[in-house]
Structure formats: structure tokens, C-alpha cells
Amino acid sequence: MRRYGHFDLAEDAVQEALLAASQQWPRDGQPSDPKAWLIRVASRRLTDLLRAERARRRREETVAARAVGRGWLAPPADAPLDQDDSLAVIFLCCHPALTEASRVALTLRAVGGLTTAEIARAFMVPESTMAQRISRAKRTVAESGLPLRMYAAELAARLDGVLAVLYLIFNEGYTASSGSALDRPDLAREAIRLARLVHRELPEHGEVAGLLALMLLTDARRPARTNPDGTPIPLPEQDRSRWSQDDIAAGAALLEAALRRPPGGTYRLQAAIAALHDEAARAEDTDWRQILALYTLLGRVIDNPVVALNRTVAVAMVHGPRAGLAALEDLTGYPRLARGHRLASVRAHLLEQDDRLGEAAAEYRAAAAATTNPIERRYLLRRADRCEEHPRPGPTDLASPPPRRPPRRRS
């Protein structure tokens, strides 16, 4: 985009280059510089696309020289191939003419590399709806004619959309909506890297630091989340000695500084919840009363079904599973939750804790049928089998996809 200035055609050209690589590299061997190879092939594809477009316009007796006049066919002299434009692309995708939902969706597509189906699941909307939303967003950005540049002064104005994008990329990396693995560490690491870039641009912004802290405090638990075969390990059963103490310390330091800076917001509250989990040496040491208080406060700030669902877990941990089940009844007004597996999964866990194992097994199976991740499906089916085979319930990982945990002294 920086070299040729056309959003849609640049994306198409990159996709064609990746397709060519998937066909040629297994046959001919990987080139010594894969990135340069991809850029070179994509540039050729883009040139071909632009020439075809120009020919079409000529045939239609339109302005045949328009592409050349805009400089699309000649890369500018100051276009180094090794420059990292990730943050600039996010900035461009968060165009003020787009709705926040469209900004997030377009960035997940262009920067996060998620498919339309994955993005639709993240938003809990039909795939066709998301395809139309992304298509309209692309047209808006293309018609804006904005160059691929980052303006630090304007970043603050687009910051809410940028942070929302990074958080969704991280969440998809932490718990993948599809695929053969529970998570996608590459996406989670990319989200953390981009969050660091934003934090470097706005080091005094409390919510930027809060989001980065939330990511680090959450990702710190990744080494203990799964067995060697990829099966999830419930949070109470994880070997906490395997959690990354470096990430926990870095996240806690960021959070402590963020809590002293304006403006207030949701990411710091979620980071505080994440820190509370990480600071507990044992599962039974977790301060669930503080977590419940933080979720209650978070629910007053944002009307989010996942936040509301996670709060019911905290209610159950403080007041017992029956109180949690009663709180679940208040979530029937969230149709987006009803379409997914999370509501049934939490209900199953609470029924299991209340020794209603037959009902719990049925809910686990309903959750398994609704999830699109095969690893999660296998895990939920095993939970159902355990309920049917054993008289006593076992611990389950209650948390929905994104993690949350805060430090006692900071909250």
C-alpha cells in the first residue's frame, strides 16, 4: 500500500503471492529471502492488475491515464522494503468515516490475517453480514485516497478503534475460534507486539498501558494452559510454576503505572482482574470477592455479554453455584450469547458444582455442539463423560475466552 497506494488491489496481490509461494516453494525450495520474494511477486501481480484495470477503463473510454497519474505503477524512492507498516495499516483501517465495528473487522482482516468466518464468529454475527461489512469498509478506505502514513497526533482520535482491534486479535490468538489447536500463539504475539508499538507512541496513556498489561498478564499463563496433546487444562489445575513470571512482573508494573494515569477505562479493570488471578499462589487463594467487585464495576461501564457471563462465574465462586445459576437467568436477553457455546459451558460447570451431574452433562454436550473449535469440543465432551461416569464433580476452567485478573493492592 505504501508503494502503490491502492487498498483492495494491494490485498489481492499479496494473496496471489502467498498462493504462488504455497505452490512453488514445496516444489522448488524456499528462497533465501522469503519476504523479498513475496514482495517482488506481489508487486508484479499488482502491476498486472493495474494494467488490466487501466485497459478496462480505456475500453470504456474513461480516463486511461488515471492510474499512471496517481503514481500507482512507480514505487516512490522512499519505500524501503524492510519498514514495518503494521501500525500504519491499523491507523488507516481505523478511518473516522467507518463505524467502530467496521474498523475492527477491517483491521482483523488486513493486519490480523483472520478469515471472514473467524471475524464473524468473534462478532457473533452471520458470515454474510461480516463479508458485506468488510467490503463496504474497504471501499470507504480506498475512496478516501489517504496515504499509508501514521500521524501520532491523530492516533489518539482513533485510539478506541485501534485498541479494540488489538484486543480482538489477542483474544483470537488466546482461544482460537476455529482450527486444530486451542490457541494461535502467533496472533497473540502479534497483538502484543502491536500494543507495544502503540504504547511507544502514547506512553502516558493509561488505557494503552492497561491493554498491554492485560495481554501480558493473560499470556503469562499460556505455557500451562494445555496438555502435550493440546487438551485444555482448567485454570484450577494448572501448574502455576510454569506461568511466565517475567510477563506477570511486566504486566503488573504496567498496570500499577496505568492506574495512576488518565483516562479511566475498561482495559485497566480487566487487567486488574487478570492480576488477581496471577498473584494467587494457589487456585484456592484467589480473591474472588475483589474479582466480583471489579466485574460489577466493569459491567456498569460497558454492556458486554462476555463480561456479564464472566461476572456470573465470580458470583458463583463467592455465593455458591446456585447463586451463579440464578444470575445466568438474567443473561437471556443477550441473543449473541445464545448463539455461542459459552453460556451453555458456564451453566454446565455450575450445574456440575451443584452436583446436578445429569443436567451438567447435557449442557456440556450442548456447548460442544455449538463450539467451532475442535479442541474445545473434545474437552467439553470429556467433561460430559466425566459427569456421567463419576459421582463427584471436578474443577473446570470457568473463564470465557479473554482472561482477566488484578492485583489485590492495586484494585
PyMOL commands that set and color helices and strands:
alter all, ss='L'
color gray80, all
select helices_A, chain A and resi 7-28+34-59+66-69+86-93+100-110+116-123+127-144+152-174+185-201+206-219+222-224+235-237+240-242+245-258+266-279+283-285+288-301+305-319+321-331+335-339+342-353+357-370+374-389
alter helices_A, ss='H'
color red, helices_A
deselect
rebuild
show_as cartoon
